[in-house]
Amino acid sequence: MENASMDTELLTVLGIAREAAEIVRAVYRTTFAVEMKGPNDPVTRADREANTLICARLAETFPGVPIIAEETPPETAAEARKMVQNDRVFFVDPLDGTREFADRNPEFAVMIGLAVGGRATLGVVVMPESGEALCGRVGASSVAFVEGPDGVRRPLRVSDQRDPSKATMMVSRSHRPRLVEPLATRLGVRRVVPCGSVGVKVARVSTGEAEIYVHGGTGAKLWDTCGPEAILVAAGGRFSDLDGAPIDYAYGGLKLENGLVATNAALYDTVIEAISALS
C-alpha cells in the first residue's frame, strides 16, 4: 500500500468521507423523519447534514474546484454546464441508498468522486455500517484499496472470472430495469443478487464478490457513478454506458442518459455484446 500512502489527495478525500459517514451512522441510530423530494426520491437529515459537511470540507481543502452534490445541485442547466467546464469537478452523493437507509437496511454509502477532463479519476466510497472504505485513483500509477474500520488497508482487484454462468450479477433492489432478466438469461448468469445503492453494487464488483452490474434507463445521476467508477477502473474493472461508450462527466447534464455497465475486465465485452443483441 505504499502508493496509497503517498497519495495525499486521495487520503484527504477519504478523511472527509469518513467524517461524513460518522454523521450518517449517528443519524441511523436515531428516530429520523423521511421526506420525499419527488416520486421514489426520499431524503433525510443524514443526507443533508453529510452533504453540508462534505461540501464545506471540499471547498476549504480544494478551493476553486466546483462541487456538484445531490442535495445542493446546480439550480439551472446553464449553471451545470458552466461548472463542468472546469477541468476538475467533484461529484458528491452524501448518502447513496437513502431508501435502504430509511428501511434500516445497511446497504448505503457515502460517496465522493473527482472527474478530471470529464473522466472519473478519483473515488472514495464509505459504508457507514461496516466501516469499510473503498478508494481508488486512475492514472499512470493507478491505486485501489479497501480500508477496514481498523485502518488496515488491502489492495482491491476485480475477479478474473470469464464464465458468465459462474458470475454474480448485482441488480437494483428497488429500481430493477426491464433489461436485467433477459440479459441474465442470455448470459446464462445463475446468481442474481438484489442490492441497494449504486455505490455498494459497484463496490461488490470492485472487491471481486460479483462480476456484473448493469442498470438501464436514465435514473442514475453523475454523483451516483463518479466515485464508484474511479474505484472500479483502478481495481482493473470496466465501466461505460450500455453501448460501451465512456461516461462523460463534462457533457453538461446530470443524468446518465444511457444506463451503465460495470464489470470485471474479463466479462466486459461479453456483457456489451449481449446488451447489443437484446436492443
N, C-alpha and C positions, 0 to 999 in steps of 0.2 A: 504493500500500500504506500510505497514511497512517493509515487507520482501524486496520489491523492493528498498526501500531507503537504505537498508543495503548492497545491492549487488553492491559493488564498481566497480567490473569488468564490469558488465552489463551496469552500468551507464556511465562508461568511454567509452565503445564502442558506446553507444548511442550518447555521445557528439561528437565523431569522425564522426559518420554517419550524424548527423545534420550539422556539418561543411561542409561535402561534399555535402549535399543536398542544401546548400546555393549556392555553386558553380554551381550546376546543374540548380537551379532555375534562377540564374543570366544569364546563357547562354541561357536558354529557352526564355528569354525576348529580345534576340538579333537576328540579322540575322546571322545564322550559316550555315556552309557548312556540307554536309553529304557525307562521303566517304563510300566505300564498301570494307570490309576486304575479302569478299568472296560472293558467291551467297546468297542472302537474309540475309546478315550479315552487316548491316550498323554500322557506328561509327562516332562520332562527337567529338569536342574538350571537350564537357562536360564529355563524357566517360573518356577521357584521363586525364583531369585535376582532376576530382574526384578520379580516380584511383591513381594518383600520391600522392594526399593528404592523402588518406586513408592508403596507404602502408607506407608512411613516418610516420604518426602518430602511426600506429600499431607497426612498427619496433622500434620506440622510446619508446613506453609505455610498450611493451611486448617483450623485446629483446630476441632473440634466437628462437622465435616461427615462424615457416615457414608461409609464406603468399602466397596463390595461388589465383591470381587475374585475371579477364578476360582479361584485357588489357596488363598484363605482366605475361602471363602463363609460366610454365616451358618450356624451349626450347626443351627438349627431354623427351621421355618416361622414360628414366633411371633417369633423374633429378626429374621427378614427383614421381616416386616410392621411391626415397630417401627421398623426402620431407615428404611424408605421413607416413614414418616410425616413425616420431616424434609423441609422444603421443598427443600433442596439435597442431592443424593446423588451421589457419584462411582461410576461403574461402570468396572472395570478388567479388561482382558484382557491380561496381560503378554506373551503370545506366542500370537497368533491364527494358527492354521495349524501347530500342533505336528506334525501328520502330515507336512506338507511339509518342515518343518524337519528332522525325523528322516530323511526321504528325500533330503536335500540338494537340495531344490527351493526356490529363493528366494522363493516366494510365501507369505511370512509377515509378520506385522506386530505392533508394539506399539501398544496402543490404550487411550486414556483418554477417558471421556465424563462429562459432568456433566448430570444431569437436574435441572430446576427446576420445581417444581409438577407433577411426573410427566411432563414432556416433555423430550426430548433438546434441550439448549440449547448445549452446547459440546463440541467434539470435536477430538482430535488422533490421527492415525494415522501412525506412522513405519514405513517399510520399511527394516529394518536393512541389507540388502544393497545397495540402490540409494542409500540415504542420503536419499531423498525423504521429506518430511513434509507431510501434508495437514492443514490446520487450518480450523476453522470455528466461528462463533458465530451463533446465530439470535436475532434481536431486532429492535428498531425500526431499527437500522442494522446489518443482517447483514453479516458479513465472511467470506470464504472465500478461502484462498490455499494455494499449494503452495510449500514452501521446498526448494530443492535442497541437495545436500551442501555446496555452496559458500556457502550462506547467502542466495543470491539468491531473492527471492520474486516470484511472479507470481499474478495473480488466478485463481481457479477458477470455471469456468462450465460447466454441462452443455450438451450439444449441443441444437440445435433441430430435430433430425430428427423428422419426423412420419409417415414412411412405414415401417411395420414391416418391409417386405421389404428395406429398406436399413439396418435397425437391427442392432446387435450385441447378442446376449443372453449374459450371463455365467451359467455354471452351475457347480455344485459338482463338483470333480474326484473326490471320494471318497464323497459322500453325495447323489448326484443323485436328487431326488424324482421319483415317477412322473408328476407334473404337467407336467414340463418338456417332454417330447417332444410330447404332444398340444397344449400351449399354443403351442409354436414352430410347429407345423403350422397351427393355427388362425389365428395371426397372420401366417403367411407369412414368418417370420423365416428367413433363409438362412444366417446366420452365428452359430453357437453355439460359444462358447469356454469350455472347461473351465478352472477356476482354483481354487487353494486359498485359504483364508482368506476369511471374510465381509468383513473389512475391505478386503482387496485387491480383491474383486469390486465392492464399493460404490465404492471409490476409482476404478475404471475408469469407472463411470458419472459420478462427480463431475468427472472430468477431461475427459469427452466422448469417451473412447476407446470407450465402449459406451453403450447406452441403456437396457438392461433387465436386471434381476436379480430372479429370483423363487425363493423357497425355500418348499416346503410342509412340513407336519408340525410337530413340536414340538421338534426337535433343537436349535435355536438358543436361546441364553440372552441375557438383557438386556445382559450385558457384551460380547456379540458385536456388538450393534447401536447402543448409545447414542452412542458416538463417531462411527462412520460415518454414522449418521442425521443428526446435527447438521451434519456437514460437507456431506452431500448437499443437505440442505434449504437451508443457507446458500448453496450454489452454484446454487440455482434448481431443484433436483430435488424429487421427491416420495417419501415413504416411509410405508408403512402395513402393516397385515396383509392377508391375502388378500381380505378383504371390504371393504377400503378404510377400515377404522377406524384411528385413530391408535394407536401403541404407547403403552401406559400403563406408565410406569416406577414407578408408585406403587401398583400393584394388590396387591402383597404377595408374589407368586410371583417366580420367577427365569426361568421358561421363556417363550418366545413361544408362546402356546397356539394360534395360528392363522397360522403362517408369516409371511412378509414379502414385500413388493413394493417394489423400489427402482428408480425410472425417472427419465428426464428428464421435465419437465413436459408436453411436447407429446404423449407417448405414454401417460401415466399412465391416463387414462380408457379408452383403447382396451384396455390390458392388463387393467384391472379388469373391464371388460365381458366380455372373452374368458375370464377365470378364472370369472366367474359363469356363463357359458354352459356351461362344462365341468363345473360342480359338480352 
